[in-house]
Amino acid sequence: MSWFRWDGEDLLLNCHLQPKASRDEFAGLHGERLKIRLTAPPVEGKANAQLQAFLAGAFGVAKSQVSLESGELNRQKRVRIRAPRTLPGLPGLTVRPS
């Protein structure tokens, strides 16, 4: 199992979130998940909203194209990015299959 998979035009990411970090960044892999550090605290949905904005910027899409599929109240999350326009240089991430 990989930390990402393509579902047609959509990219599904399995993430491990680290809230209250010193900066927003991709931090490599955490087991079978992509580790993402965010400055937002894990209260009142702030970290989830910042995750959505961070991924939207990294993949060149609007925030509305990034949705949380599971893990709303957990550090382990599955996120769907609808038709990403760009792919950041992440370990093992490949373009969608033809």
Legacy VTK file of the C-alpha trace (Angstrom):
# vtk DataFile Version 3.0
C-alpha trace
ASCII
DATASET POLYDATA
POINTS 98 float
0.000 0.000 0.000
1.232 3.464 -0.889
0.523 6.825 0.721
-1.294 7.926 -2.450
-3.453 6.478 -5.183
-5.238 7.781 -8.242
-9.018 7.484 -8.549
-9.591 8.546 -12.144
-8.626 12.244 -12.269
-8.595 12.541 -8.466
-5.626 11.990 -6.167
-6.220 10.345 -2.777
-3.611 11.000 -0.076
-3.158 9.123 3.189
-1.705 11.726 5.553
-0.303 11.941 9.062
-0.836 15.455 10.381
1.393 17.219 12.916
-0.422 20.350 14.150
1.201 23.259 16.021
4.456 22.938 14.045
6.834 25.828 13.442
5.890 26.021 9.735
3.649 24.450 7.102
5.525 21.789 5.137
5.654 18.286 3.762
7.881 16.272 6.112
8.511 13.038 4.236
6.862 9.745 5.024
5.511 8.494 8.343
5.119 4.764 7.798
2.596 4.367 4.953
1.448 8.004 5.158
2.649 11.398 3.976
3.603 13.504 6.997
2.429 17.100 6.877
3.357 19.705 9.471
0.980 22.642 9.997
1.174 25.687 12.269
-2.551 25.593 13.090
-3.691 24.081 16.403
-5.950 20.990 16.346
-9.008 22.841 17.696
-12.314 23.867 16.136
-11.327 22.544 12.705
-8.432 24.999 12.309
-5.871 22.336 11.384
-8.268 20.743 8.875
-8.951 24.118 7.237
-5.239 24.887 7.048
-4.538 21.421 5.622
-7.109 22.095 2.902
-5.523 25.459 2.042
-1.966 24.072 2.154
-2.765 21.158 -0.170
-4.746 23.399 -2.533
-1.702 25.646 -2.936
0.726 22.748 -3.324
-1.365 20.986 -5.983
-2.546 24.107 -7.830
-6.274 23.774 -7.181
-8.985 25.762 -5.407
-9.653 24.958 -1.748
-13.062 23.627 -2.782
-11.283 20.879 -4.776
-9.654 19.477 -1.614
-11.939 17.414 0.601
-11.407 15.395 3.752
-12.672 11.848 3.225
-11.832 10.459 6.671
-10.061 11.388 9.899
-11.759 14.678 10.727
-10.860 14.363 14.432
-7.709 12.296 13.997
-4.100 12.854 12.900
-4.523 10.071 10.331
-6.489 11.514 7.413
-7.496 10.601 3.875
-7.801 13.574 1.541
-9.167 13.785 -2.018
-7.705 16.350 -4.419
-9.888 16.740 -7.491
-7.883 16.941 -10.746
-4.604 18.375 -9.387
-2.886 20.743 -11.816
0.629 20.414 -10.384
2.460 17.721 -8.433
4.944 18.824 -5.784
8.187 16.876 -5.620
7.176 14.224 -3.103
8.746 10.767 -2.656
7.235 8.273 -5.089
4.440 10.558 -6.346
3.854 9.858 -10.011
1.531 11.350 -12.579
-1.876 9.768 -12.967
-2.029 6.690 -15.141
-3.052 7.268 -18.771
LINES 1 99
98 0 1 2 3 4 5 6 7 8 9 10 11 12 13 14 15 16 17 18 19 20 21 22 23 24 25 26 27 28 29 30 31 32 33 34 35 36 37 38 39 40 41 42 43 44 45 46 47 48 49 50 51 52 53 54 55 56 57 58 59 60 61 62 63 64 65 66 67 68 69 70 71 72 73 74 75 76 77 78 79 80 81 82 83 84 85 86 87 88 89 90 91 92 93 94 95 96 97
